[in-house]
Amino acid sequence: KNISDFSLNITDCSQVVVPEEVFFTVAAAGILENLLVLIAVVRNKNLHLPMYFFICSLAISDMLGSLYKTLENIFIILCKMGYLTPRGDFEKKLDDAMDSMFILSLLGSIFSLLAIAADRYITIFYALRYHNIMTLRRALVILAIIWMFCAGSSIAIALFSYEAATVIPFTILFPLMMFFILCLYVHMFLLARSHAKKIASLPNSTVHQRTNMKGAITLTIFLGVFLCCWAPFVLHILLARFCPHNPYCACYMSIFHVNGTLIMCNAIIDPMIFAFRSPELRSTFKKMLCCSR
């Protein structure tokens, strides 16, 4: 709050405020959509595959992001109404818990996207050995390791968020992981044609290869949406930590609420991509919504 008040005195940029009704509506839609994805995968045994389990991991991350923004806005409303004090011990612990949830959502999304990218890579370039390499058990072990690491990291970062030694590695991790996934994509698409020729003589190879490339394109859309929705907020964290009193930084930080809304929009867009790109998942959604067999 002190940084915000000081920023208003050194910049002509006024704070862009998003109504609470918009926050709660977008957050509720994101939570319900991703919950629908989880239920669809659980109910349809044909979706009990490593790829869809990784998609469920991404859906859980999106739900945590929407839940974080919902709880944060409830916390702010209660503070304005006088039921909570911004600097109390209970409020500080609650704030640390919400920060931990936010970091868990971000790290969970990054590593889930990385797992999906690795799965698509194995599907395309090791198609004949995919079911031996990426078994359901290995997928569950990978997810368990990812979430254990993300949970531990989120707690540590939330507790020591005021230290530059903590903020810098956290913010560096975001572009580093995105760069690694991008390199994986470039390598994937450059070698896709040569591998397509090698398996062209196999039965149903054309359909199989088209399906694999469709999965890679879907993952590319996921990555693009993720960057557009999360990068502005990560930039806000950097600016708030290293140049809070700079007029240009303060001007950018005036759109804090817009950046938060983008995070919740990511939770809405991802399930739409699932439904649009996956016929099996789309069919399951229709059966669930129409209450038909």
C-alpha positions in Angstrom: 0.0 0.0 0.0 2.8 2.4 0.8 4.5 1.7 -2.5 1.2 2.2 -4.3 0.6 5.6 -2.5 4.1 6.7 -3.3 3.8 5.6 -6.9 0.7 7.7 -7.4 2.6 10.8 -6.3 5.4 10.3 -8.9 3.4 9.2 -11.9 0.4 10.5 -13.8 -0.9 7.0 -14.4 -4.0 6.3 -12.4 -4.7 2.9 -10.9 -6.8 0.6 -13.2 -9.4 -1.0 -10.9 -11.3 -4.1 -12.0 -14.7 -4.5 -10.2 -14.9 -7.4 -7.7 -17.8 -8.8 -9.6 -15.6 -9.3 -12.6 -12.9 -11.0 -10.5 -15.4 -13.4 -8.9 -17.2 -14.2 -12.1 -14.0 -15.0 -14.0 -12.5 -17.0 -11.1 -15.7 -19.0 -10.7 -15.8 -19.8 -14.4 -12.1 -20.9 -14.3 -12.6 -23.2 -11.3 -15.8 -24.8 -12.7 -14.3 -25.4 -16.2 -11.1 -27.0 -14.9 -13.2 -29.1 -12.4 -15.2 -30.3 -15.4 -11.9 -31.4 -17.1 -10.9 -33.4 -14.0 -14.3 -35.1 -13.7 -14.3 -35.9 -17.5 -10.8 -37.6 -17.2 -11.8 -39.6 -14.1 -15.1 -40.8 -15.6 -13.8 -41.7 -19.1 -11.5 -44.7 -18.9 -10.3 -44.0 -22.5 -8.7 -40.8 -21.1 -6.7 -42.7 -18.5 -3.5 -41.9 -20.4 -0.3 -40.1 -19.4 -1.0 -37.2 -21.6 -4.4 -36.5 -20.0 -3.0 -37.0 -16.5 -0.5 -34.2 -17.4 -3.4 -32.1 -18.6 -5.2 -32.7 -15.3 -2.1 -31.4 -13.6 -2.3 -28.3 -15.6 -6.0 -28.0 -14.8 -5.2 -28.2 -11.1 -2.7 -25.4 -11.4 -5.2 -23.3 -13.2 -7.8 -23.9 -10.4 -5.2 -22.9 -7.8 -4.6 -19.6 -9.7 -8.3 -18.8 -9.8 -8.7 -19.8 -6.2 -5.8 -17.6 -5.1 -7.2 -14.5 -6.8 -10.7 -15.3 -5.3 -9.3 -15.6 -1.7 -7.1 -12.5 -2.2 -10.1 -10.4 -3.2 -12.2 -11.7 -0.3 -9.3 -10.8 2.0 -9.1 -7.3 0.6 -12.9 -6.8 1.0 -12.8 -8.0 4.6 -9.9 -5.5 5.3 -11.9 -2.7 3.8 -14.9 -3.6 5.9 -12.8 -3.6 9.1 -13.1 -7.3 9.9 -9.4 -7.9 9.3 -6.3 -5.7 9.9 -3.7 -5.7 7.1 -0.8 -6.0 9.5 -2.1 -8.5 12.1 -0.3 -11.8 12.8 -3.2 -13.9 11.6 -3.6 -11.8 8.5 0.2 -12.1 7.8 0.0 -15.9 8.0 -3.1 -15.8 5.7 -1.3 -13.6 3.2 1.7 -16.0 3.2 -0.6 -18.9 2.6 -2.2 -17.2 -0.4 1.2 -16.2 -1.7 2.3 -19.8 -1.4 -0.8 -20.9 -3.4 0.0 -18.4 -6.1 3.6 -19.6 -6.5 2.4 -23.2 -6.4 0.0 -22.4 -9.2 2.7 -20.7 -11.3 5.3 -23.5 -10.7 2.7 -26.2 -11.2 1.7 -24.7 -14.6 5.3 -24.4 -15.8 6.3 -27.9 -14.9 3.0 -29.4 -16.2 3.6 -27.7 -19.5 7.1 -29.1 -19.4 5.8 -32.6 -18.7 3.2 -32.3 -21.6 6.0 -31.1 -23.9 8.2 -34.0 -23.0 5.3 -36.4 -23.5 4.6 -35.0 -27.0 8.3 -35.2 -27.8 8.4 -38.9 -26.9 5.2 -39.5 -28.8 6.6 -38.0 -32.0 10.2 -39.3 -32.0 9.8 -42.6 -30.1 6.4 -43.5 -31.3 7.1 -47.3 -31.5 8.4 -47.4 -27.9 6.2 -44.7 -26.4 4.1 -47.1 -24.3 7.2 -48.7 -22.9 8.9 -45.4 -22.1 5.9 -43.4 -20.8 3.9 -45.8 -18.7 1.0 -44.8 -16.5 3.0 -45.6 -13.4 5.9 -43.4 -14.6 3.6 -40.6 -15.4 2.1 -40.7 -11.8 5.6 -40.8 -10.3 6.6 -37.8 -12.4 3.6 -35.9 -11.3 4.2 -36.8 -7.7 7.8 -35.5 -7.9 6.6 -32.3 -9.7 4.0 -31.4 -7.1 6.3 -32.3 -4.1 9.0 -30.0 -5.6 6.5 -27.2 -6.4 4.9 -27.4 -2.9 8.3 -27.2 -1.1 9.5 -24.4 -3.4 6.3 -22.4 -3.0 6.4 -22.6 0.8 10.1 -21.5 0.9 9.6 -18.7 -1.6 6.5 -17.4 0.3 8.4 -17.4 3.6 11.5 -15.6 2.2 9.8 -13.5 -0.4 11.3 -10.3 0.9 14.8 -11.5 0.2 16.3 -10.6 -3.2 18.2 -14.0 -3.2 14.7 -15.6 -3.3 13.0 -13.3 -5.7 15.8 -13.5 -8.3 15.9 -17.3 -8.8 12.1 -17.4 -8.8 11.8 -14.8 -11.6 14.7 -16.3 -13.5 13.1 -19.8 -13.4 10.1 -18.5 -15.4 12.0 -17.4 -18.6 14.5 -20.2 -18.2 11.8 -22.9 -18.3 9.9 -21.2 -21.1 13.2 -21.0 -23.1 13.8 -24.7 -22.5 10.3 -25.6 -23.7 10.7 -23.4 -26.7 13.9 -25.1 -27.6 12.1 -28.5 -27.3 9.5 -27.2 -29.6 11.9 -26.0 -32.2 13.8 -29.3 -32.2 10.4 -31.2 -32.3 9.2 -29.4 -35.4 12.5 -29.4 -37.2 12.9 -33.1 -37.0 9.2 -34.0 -37.4 9.4 -34.3 -41.2 12.4 -36.6 -41.2 10.9 -38.9 -38.7 7.6 -38.9 -40.6 9.4 -40.3 -43.6 10.9 -43.1 -41.6 7.5 -44.3 -40.3 5.6 -43.5 -43.5 5.8 -47.2 -44.6 4.0 -48.4 -41.4 0.3 -49.1 -41.3 -1.9 -46.1 -40.3 1.3 -44.0 -40.1 -0.2 -41.0 -41.7 -3.0 -40.8 -39.2 -0.7 -41.5 -36.3 1.8 -38.8 -37.4 -1.0 -36.3 -38.0 -2.4 -37.0 -34.5 1.1 -36.5 -32.9 1.6 -33.2 -34.7 -1.9 -32.1 -33.7 -0.8 -32.7 -30.1 2.3 -30.7 -30.6 0.3 -27.8 -32.1 -2.1 -27.9 -29.1 0.8 -27.7 -26.7 2.1 -24.7 -28.7 -1.2 -23.0 -28.1 -1.1 -23.8 -24.4 2.4 -22.2 -24.2 1.4 -19.1 -26.0 -1.7 -18.5 -23.8 0.4 -19.2 -20.7 3.0 -16.6 -21.7 0.4 -14.0 -22.5 -1.5 -14.5 -19.2 1.4 -15.0 -16.7 4.3 -12.9 -18.1 2.7 -9.5 -17.2 2.2 -10.6 -13.6 5.8 -11.9 -13.3 7.1 -8.7 -14.7 5.0 -6.8 -12.1 6.7 -8.9 -9.3 10.2 -7.9 -10.7 9.3 -4.2 -10.9 7.7 -4.1 -7.5 10.8 -5.6 -6.0 13.6 -3.7 -7.8 12.2 -0.4 -9.0 9.0 0.4 -7.0 9.7 4.2 -6.9 10.5 4.6 -10.6 7.8 6.5 -12.4 7.8 4.2 -15.4 7.7 1.1 -13.2 4.9 2.7 -11.1 2.9 3.4 -14.2 3.1 -0.3 -15.3 2.2 -1.4 -11.8 -1.0 0.7 -12.0 -2.5 -2.1 -14.1 -2.0 -4.7 -11.3 -5.7 -5.7 -11.3 -5.6 -6.3 -15.1 -2.6 -8.6 -14.8 -4.4 -10.5 -12.1 -7.5 -10.9 -14.3 -5.2 -12.3 -17.1 -4.1 -15.1 -14.8 -7.7 -16.1 -14.2 -8.5 -15.8 -17.9 -5.8 -18.5 -18.5 -7.8 -20.9 -16.3 -10.8 -20.2 -18.6 -9.0 -20.5 -21.9 -7.1 -23.8 -21.2 -10.2 -26.0 -20.9 -11.6 -24.4 -24.0 -8.4 -25.5 -25.8 -8.8 -29.1 -24.4 -12.4 -29.3 -25.6 -11.6 -27.8 -29.0 -8.5 -29.9 -29.8 -9.5 -33.3 -28.2 -12.4 -35.1 -29.8 -12.5 -37.7 -27.0 -12.6 -35.0 -24.3 -15.1 -33.0 -26.2 -17.4 -36.1 -26.5 -17.1 -36.7 -22.8 -18.0 -33.1 -22.1 -21.1 -33.4 -24.2 -22.2 -36.6 -22.5 -21.7 -35.0 -19.1 -23.5 -31.8 -19.9 -26.4 -33.6 -21.7 -26.6 -36.3 -19.0 -26.7 -39.0 -21.7 -24.8 -42.3 -22.0 
